[in-house]
Amino acid sequence: MPDFGEMAGTSATGRLSRACAAVAVRLTAQITRLLAAERPQFILWTPVLLGIGIALYFALPVEPAPAVGLAGLACCVWLCWRGRGPERIAGFVALFIILGFCAAQWRTSWQAAPIIHKTTGPVSITGTILKIEERSSDLRLLLAPSAIGRNGAQAVRALPVRIRVTVKRAATDDPARATGVLPIAAGDHIRLRAVLMPPPAPVRPGGFDYGRMLWFDRIGGIGYAVSHPETIAPPDSESRDFTMQPGIWLADLRLRIARHVRARIDGEAGAVAAALMTGDRAAIPEAVTAALRDSGLAHLLAISGLHMGLLAGTIFFALRGGLSLIPRIALYFPIKKWAAVTALAGAFGYLLISGGSVPTQRAFLMSAIVLVAVLCDRTALSMRTVAFAAFLILLLTPEALLQVGFQMSFAAVIALIAVYETLGARLRPHASQGPIRRLAGFFLAIGLTSLVAGLATAPFAIFHFHRFADYGLIANLLAMPLVSCWIMPSAVLAFVLMPFGLDGPILDLMGWGISIMLQCAQMVAAWPGAVTTVPDLPQPALIAVIAGGLWLCLWRGGWRWAGLAALPVALLIALISGTRADLMIDADGRELAVRQPGGELVLIAGRQNAYGPTRWAAAEGQTHLMRAEKAAQCDRLACIAHMRGGHTVAYIKDSRALVDDCRLADIIISQTPVRHCPSAAVIVDYFDLWRSGGHALYIGKDGAIAQRTVAAERGERPWSNSPSSGYRK
């Protein structure tokens, strides 16, 4: 007899499979219709795909072979050429991803230069000054060394292309400083004695990699001078080297302008004015930087779209308005295009004078596209302008993707354009109303801009700086009218009058405006609860926010709102994967922090204000780490501290303490080599720190201990410079 139960089950399974197939067909058709409607937006995703490829390259633990990227690129080109329909679309998606991967790989190879692999010195350094940064207590020199020697012999394996040396101001200053003249300048050939060190590694696993940034700047070492810089005559070979001259000339001009501005405008306002005009922020006091950061106005110090737009706009409208007052010229000549050309030239000059950071490059590219569109009688400020700027920057300098300036700059401008494309029609009628309505519209625009930009950049501020300015909107409402209507127009006029020596009164006016702005920043920063500190945000959570934000801003249809779902997803990721280290030790073994049984991370060894502990505290969502006065038992030889989970850590400073403390602790952190300690579950000694850099230990719920190291997180990459890496130069 037939098994009716089996037949019924088979029939139900068949109906279910047919229903699923029908749903899949309808879903595919719906997605196809949505994508067809979004076809004009496809080009906006090309820099995103490029960025994915770049991120994949930098995420690799080892340097890939050159053939990997080329083979992938060839396969994608073949698929785009031979494929049809979905295959071709997939080919183009993969093509841009592989293109980003190859761009990063080629850029790394192009920027390759020798680096110093161990602390060396004092050594005698001879070289040309490429750039000088004047700070309150010292100077920072960027040098192109021609010789690094000791006792007449070469002190390094290979000569770096550039090194950065800090010189105490007392070693370079003289009575001429009172007149604003330093005994050294960009372009001088000097000799000094200095201690040189390798580019620094991150202070914690997964932390900011300063050494990687220096690699792409071709800076192979950093150090500090121990002697007076002595100006000498350059060798004949260097006197004929003109390749460095344009950069040296710009660096010298930038320094002269900054020095001139600071000489005219006293104090903090002068340092900020120099930063706004030249991008040189070295002289700004730390207290001013902290006030601007805590009030949410730190973005004013980074020359970006705001500054470039105000400068180009001031030039454009001032020149066009002035020429329109002359009827014969206004009626018979294209004054709008004249103004656009002049504004474009001014923006390019500002790009050069300000140092050309990534946000400045983005701002210039967008301003240039808009002004060229004016010359062509078209409107160009759109999301495509942003996409073009991002694509060009990522293609030429892929490492920019990892820089906080790139991330925050593009996040802000993408969000602003998306919002104003949606609400622009509602905001525009205010321009035709009376003066009160127009003034209200002006402040509404400032408030909306600050709110949107603040929300767009908040995830990046939390991820990189572990803090959020709670009153940033209020501070921007107070400061932005000053910057837009007073400070930046004064800067433009000062630039114009500076060659004629007539800029003094204008700089005074600019200084007064900056002083008021700084008072606003200091007032807001002093309010209770001005800053919220946030613990370390997991990288997957940031990626989820970025994906959701791009989905929300780059599509036009109703499905764009699905991007908001990324926020709860990111929050869930942060809650699930937000594990915190229970022990942190720096690469030198001099600074150690452990998590107490109560859950607080405290400092056992080292200085609270040292760079490592301050970054560890920031990752904890704290302003600083408390010292373990009662939590650790210390003597001259070692320290013993108790951790959560019942673990005990011994911090060995002298090998004489090893025998006794090995019996007391199951975690041994030693500044000396440890040859034998069988009872310890984890041993991190001198050689472990030398090979792997800083360590982080994590205690699981079951009491098991896991380790992460800086060397393992960096991998064997050209910039890692670890003893296990094949890229030590």
SULHUSUL-V770890 format. One record per backbone hydrogen bond with DSSP energy under -0.5 kcal/mol. CO is the residue of the C=O (numbers start at 1). NH is the residue of the N-H. E is the energy in kcal/mol with one decimal. If there is no record, write none. Layout:
co: (CO,CO)
nh: (NH,NH)
e: (E,E)
This chain:
co: (2,3,4,5,6,7,8,9,10,11,12,13,14,15,16,17,18,19,20,21,22,23,24,25,26,27,28,29,30,31,32,33,34,36,38,38,39,41,41,42,43,45,46,47,48,49,50,51,52,53,54,55,56,57,61,65,65,66,67,68,69,70,71,72,73,74,75,76,77,78,79,84,85,86,87,88,89,90,91,92,93,94,95,96,97,98,99,100,101,102,103,104,105,106,107,109,120,123,123,124,125,126,126,127,128,128,129,131,132,133,133,137,138,139,139,140,141,141,142,142,143,143,144,147,148,148,149,150,153,162,163,163,164,165,166,167,168,168,169,169,172,174,175,176,176,177,185,188,188,189,190,191,192,193,193,194,194,195,196,197,200,204,208,209,210,211,212,213,214,215,218,218,220,221,222,223,224,229,230,232,235,236,238,240,242,242,244,245,246,247,248,249,250,251,252,253,254,255,256,257,258,259,260,261,264,266,266,267,268,269,270,271,272,273,274,274,275,279,281,285,286,287,288,289,290,291,292,292,292,293,297,298,298,299,301,302,304,305,306,307,308,309,310,311,312,313,314,315,316,317,318,319,320,321,322,323,325,326,326,327,328,329,333,334,335,336,337,338,339,340,341,342,343,344,345,346,347,348,349,350,351,352,357,358,359,360,361,362,363,364,365,366,367,368,369,370,371,372,373,374,380,382,382,383,384,385,386,387,388,389,390,391,392,393,397,398,399,400,403,404,405,406,407,408,409,410,411,412,413,414,415,416,417,418,419,420,423,423,424,425,427,428,429,430,434,435,436,437,438,439,440,441,442,443,444,445,446,447,448,449,450,451,452,453,454,455,457,458,459,460,461,461,461,462,466,468,468,469,471,472,473,474,475,476,479,480,481,482,482,483,486,487,488,489,490,491,492,493,494,495,497,497,498,503,504,505,506,507,508,509,510,511,512,513,514,515,516,517,518,519,520,521,522,524,527,530,530,531,532,536,538,538,539,540,541,542,543,544,545,546,547,548,549,550,551,557,558,559,560,561,562,563,564,564,565,566,567,568,569,570,571,572,573,574,577,582,583,584,585,586,591,592,592,593,594,594,595,596,600,600,601,602,602,603,605,607,610,611,612,613,614,615,616,617,617,617,618,619,626,627,628,631,632,633,637,637,638,639,640,641,643,644,647,648,648,649,649,650,650,651,651,652,654,655,657,658,659,660,660,661,666,666,667,667,668,668,669,672,673,677,682,684,685,686,687,688,689,692,692,694,695,696,697,697,698,698,700,704,706,708,709,710,711,715,716,717,717,722,725)
nh: (4,7,8,9,10,11,12,13,14,15,16,17,18,19,20,21,22,23,24,25,26,27,28,29,30,31,32,33,34,35,36,37,38,39,41,42,42,44,45,45,46,49,50,51,52,53,54,55,56,57,58,59,60,60,716,68,69,70,71,72,73,74,75,76,77,78,79,80,81,82,83,87,89,90,91,92,93,94,95,96,97,98,99,100,101,102,103,104,105,106,107,108,109,110,111,112,196,125,194,149,192,146,147,190,130,144,187,142,134,135,140,169,135,141,167,133,143,165,130,131,145,163,128,126,155,156,124,153,150,220,143,165,223,141,225,139,171,172,172,173,183,177,178,179,181,180,188,129,190,232,127,230,125,226,227,123,196,224,120,222,211,207,210,213,214,215,216,217,219,218,162,220,116,164,197,166,195,231,191,189,239,240,241,242,245,246,248,249,250,251,252,253,254,255,256,257,258,259,260,261,262,263,264,265,266,269,270,271,272,273,274,275,276,277,278,280,279,281,284,289,290,291,292,293,294,295,296,297,298,296,300,301,302,302,303,304,308,309,310,311,312,313,314,315,316,317,318,319,320,321,322,323,324,325,325,326,327,329,330,331,332,333,335,338,339,340,341,342,343,344,345,346,347,348,349,350,351,352,353,354,356,355,361,362,363,364,365,366,367,368,369,370,371,372,373,374,375,376,378,377,382,385,386,387,388,389,390,391,392,393,394,395,396,397,400,401,402,403,407,408,409,410,411,412,413,414,415,416,417,418,419,420,421,422,423,424,426,427,428,429,430,431,432,433,438,439,440,441,442,443,444,445,446,447,448,449,450,451,452,453,454,455,456,457,458,459,461,462,463,464,465,466,467,466,534,470,532,472,475,476,477,478,479,480,483,484,485,486,487,488,490,491,492,493,494,495,496,497,498,499,500,502,501,507,508,509,510,511,512,513,514,515,516,517,518,519,520,521,522,523,524,525,526,527,530,470,471,533,468,538,541,542,543,544,545,546,547,548,549,550,551,552,553,554,555,560,561,562,563,564,565,566,567,568,569,570,571,572,573,574,575,576,577,578,579,595,697,593,695,589,586,604,605,584,596,602,644,599,596,602,626,594,604,628,592,610,614,615,616,617,618,619,620,620,621,622,621,536,603,629,632,642,634,640,653,654,635,651,633,649,646,647,643,666,667,641,651,652,669,639,653,671,657,658,661,662,663,663,664,665,681,682,650,669,670,684,652,686,675,680,668,670,689,690,691,692,693,710,711,710,585,708,582,583,700,706,703,700,698,696,713,714,715,717,63,720,721,725,728)
e: (-1.2,-2.3,-2.6,-2.3,-2.6,-2.7,-2.5,-2.5,-2.4,-2.5,-2.4,-2.5,-2.5,-2.5,-2.6,-2.4,-2.4,-2.5,-2.6,-2.3,-2.6,-2.9,-2.6,-2.5,-2.5,-2.6,-2.4,-2.2,-2.5,-2.7,-2.2,-2.1,-1.4,-1.1,-2.2,-0.5,-1.6,-1.3,-0.5,-1.8,-1.2,-2.5,-2.3,-2.4,-2.0,-2.0,-2.1,-2.7,-2.3,-1.9,-2.2,-1.4,-0.6,-1.2,-2.4,-1.7,-0.7,-1.4,-2.6,-2.1,-2.5,-2.4,-2.2,-2.1,-2.3,-2.2,-2.3,-2.5,-1.8,-2.9,-2.4,-1.7,-2.0,-2.8,-2.1,-2.4,-2.4,-2.6,-2.3,-2.1,-1.7,-2.9,-2.3,-2.0,-2.0,-2.9,-2.6,-2.1,-2.1,-3.1,-2.4,-2.2,-2.0,-2.7,-2.3,-0.8,-3.2,-0.5,-2.3,-2.5,-2.2,-3.5,-1.8,-2.8,-0.5,-2.5,-2.7,-2.6,-0.5,-0.6,-2.4,-2.2,-2.5,-0.6,-3.1,-2.1,-0.6,-2.7,-3.7,-1.2,-0.7,-2.1,-1.9,-2.6,-2.8,-0.6,-2.9,-1.5,-2.7,-2.7,-3.0,-0.5,-1.7,-3.3,-2.9,-3.0,-1.9,-0.5,-1.3,-2.7,-0.6,-2.5,-1.5,-1.6,-1.7,-1.8,-2.1,-2.7,-0.6,-3.3,-2.1,-2.8,-3.5,-3.1,-0.8,-2.7,-0.5,-1.6,-3.1,-2.1,-1.3,-2.4,-1.1,-1.3,-2.2,-2.0,-1.7,-0.9,-2.8,-1.5,-0.7,-0.7,-3.0,-2.1,-3.6,-2.4,-2.5,-0.5,-2.1,-0.5,-2.0,-1.1,-1.2,-1.0,-0.7,-0.5,-2.4,-3.0,-2.3,-2.5,-2.6,-2.4,-2.8,-2.2,-2.4,-2.5,-2.5,-2.7,-2.4,-2.6,-2.4,-1.8,-1.4,-2.8,-0.6,-0.5,-1.0,-1.5,-2.2,-2.6,-2.4,-1.6,-2.3,-1.8,-2.5,-0.7,-1.7,-1.0,-1.5,-2.1,-2.7,-2.1,-2.6,-2.3,-2.9,-1.6,-0.5,-2.9,-0.9,-0.8,-1.8,-1.7,-0.5,-0.6,-0.7,-0.5,-2.8,-2.7,-2.3,-2.7,-2.8,-2.7,-2.5,-2.3,-2.6,-2.8,-2.2,-2.4,-2.5,-2.5,-2.4,-2.6,-1.8,-0.6,-0.9,-1.7,-0.8,-0.6,-2.8,-2.5,-1.1,-1.8,-2.1,-2.0,-2.6,-1.8,-2.5,-2.4,-2.6,-2.4,-2.3,-2.5,-2.6,-2.2,-2.3,-2.2,-2.2,-1.9,-2.7,-2.4,-0.9,-1.0,-2.6,-2.6,-2.4,-2.7,-2.7,-2.2,-2.5,-3.2,-2.3,-2.2,-2.6,-2.7,-2.2,-1.6,-1.7,-1.4,-3.3,-1.3,-1.3,-0.7,-1.3,-2.4,-2.6,-2.2,-2.8,-2.7,-2.4,-2.3,-2.6,-2.2,-2.1,-3.1,-2.1,-1.9,-1.4,-1.7,-2.1,-2.7,-2.1,-2.3,-2.0,-2.2,-2.1,-2.5,-2.0,-2.5,-2.4,-2.3,-2.3,-2.7,-2.2,-1.1,-3.0,-1.6,-0.8,-1.8,-2.1,-0.6,-1.2,-2.0,-1.4,-1.3,-2.6,-2.5,-2.6,-2.4,-2.0,-2.2,-2.3,-2.5,-2.1,-2.7,-2.9,-2.8,-2.7,-2.5,-2.8,-2.7,-2.4,-2.4,-2.4,-2.1,-1.2,-0.6,-2.3,-2.7,-2.2,-2.7,-2.2,-0.7,-0.8,-1.0,-2.3,-0.8,-2.7,-1.1,-2.4,-2.4,-2.0,-1.7,-2.4,-2.7,-2.3,-3.1,-2.4,-1.6,-2.9,-2.2,-1.5,-1.9,-2.3,-2.3,-2.4,-2.2,-2.0,-2.2,-1.7,-0.6,-1.1,-1.9,-1.6,-2.6,-2.2,-2.1,-2.5,-2.6,-2.0,-1.8,-2.3,-2.3,-2.0,-2.1,-2.8,-2.0,-2.1,-2.3,-2.8,-2.2,-2.5,-2.7,-1.2,-1.3,-1.3,-2.1,-0.7,-0.6,-1.7,-0.5,-0.6,-1.5,-2.4,-2.1,-2.0,-2.6,-2.7,-2.4,-2.7,-2.6,-2.2,-2.1,-2.0,-2.8,-1.0,-1.6,-1.5,-1.5,-2.1,-1.6,-1.6,-1.7,-1.5,-0.6,-1.5,-2.9,-2.4,-2.4,-2.5,-2.5,-2.0,-2.4,-3.0,-0.8,-2.2,-2.6,-2.2,-2.5,-1.8,-1.2,-1.9,-2.8,-1.7,-2.8,-0.6,-2.9,-1.1,-2.4,-3.1,-0.6,-0.5,-2.1,-0.5,-2.5,-1.8,-1.2,-2.0,-2.0,-2.4,-2.5,-2.0,-2.1,-1.0,-0.5,-0.5,-2.9,-1.4,-2.8,-3.0,-1.8,-0.9,-0.8,-0.7,-2.1,-2.8,-1.5,-2.5,-2.9,-2.9,-2.9,-0.9,-0.7,-3.4,-1.4,-1.7,-2.3,-0.5,-0.7,-3.0,-1.8,-0.6,-2.6,-2.1,-1.3,-2.3,-1.9,-0.7,-0.9,-0.7,-1.9,-2.0,-1.8,-2.8,-0.5,-0.5,-3.0,-3.1,-0.8,-0.6,-1.3,-2.8,-2.8,-2.2,-2.2,-2.5,-2.8,-1.9,-0.5,-2.4,-2.2,-2.1,-2.3,-3.1,-1.3,-0.6,-3.0,-1.7,-3.3,-2.9,-2.5,-1.9,-2.4,-2.2,-1.3,-1.2,-1.8,-0.6,-1.6,-0.8)
